[in-house]
Amino acid sequence: MSRRYLTLDEAKSALNRKKDIEVFLGGFKHGSENCIRWVSVTFEGDKFKGSIWESFDQGSEDYLDIYSFSPVSGEWDIPKSFVKAETLEYLLDVMSIPKEKIVYAGVVQDEYASFINSNT
């Protein structure tokens, strides 16, 4: 059985190798629409950058490509919010991101699949 989540040291190592990490943050309502939220973290220069993304929940068990869902803001180029920090720990704390749910970029779609299964 493989492990899905990264330790904090593994996450830092990935970022130092220019591999992004993500955390699925779950669902929320925007008006009457179901939506989802996740954070992506990159390492740019000497700072960690966390971006929160929001999209309408347009998926199903057969369609998990959250990156193709329509953004709540109407613009994919602009995250809902972002934070830059000197350390990954500080960034995660400031953004209230659970350290035990960090995955490699792309694996967040598996997290979304688990979210769908737990809500049906």
LINUR-V691231 format. One record per backbone hydrogen bond with DSSP energy under -0.5 kcal/mol. CO is the residue of the C=O (numbers start at 0). NH is the residue of the N-H. E is the energy in kcal/mol with one decimal. If there is no record, write none. Layout:
co = [CO/CO]
nh = [NH/NH]
e = [E/E]
//
This chain:
co = [6/7/8/9/10/11/12/13/13/14/17/19/20/21/22/25/27/28/29/32/33/34/35/36/36/37/38/39/40/41/41/42/43/43/46/47/48/49/50/50/51/51/52/53/54/55/59/62/63/64/65/69/70/74/76/80/82/84/86/87/88/89/90/91/92/97/98/101/102/103/103/105/106/106/107/108/109/110/111/112/113/114/115/116]
nh = [10/11/12/13/14/15/16/16/18/17/19/104/40/102/38/36/34/30/32/29/56/27/54/24/25/52/22/50/20/43/48/44/45/46/43/84/41/82/39/52/79/80/37/71/35/57/62/59/65/67/68/55/73/77/78/51/49/47/90/91/92/93/94/96/95/100/101/5/21/106/107/108/109/110/111/112/113/114/115/116/117/118/118/119]
e = [-2.4/-2.4/-2.2/-2.4/-2.4/-2.4/-1.2/-0.6/-2.8/-1.8/-0.5/-2.0/-3.0/-2.7/-2.5/-2.2/-2.7/-0.5/-2.1/-2.6/-2.7/-1.9/-2.1/-2.6/-0.8/-3.3/-2.0/-2.9/-1.9/-0.6/-2.8/-0.6/-0.8/-2.0/-2.8/-2.4/-2.4/-2.2/-2.5/-0.5/-2.4/-0.9/-2.0/-1.4/-2.7/-1.5/-1.1/-2.0/-2.1/-2.2/-1.0/-2.9/-0.6/-0.5/-0.5/-2.9/-2.8/-3.0/-2.0/-2.7/-2.3/-3.0/-2.1/-2.9/-1.1/-1.4/-0.8/-2.9/-2.9/-1.7/-0.5/-1.2/-1.4/-1.4/-2.1/-2.0/-2.1/-2.1/-2.7/-2.5/-2.0/-1.0/-0.8/-0.7]
//
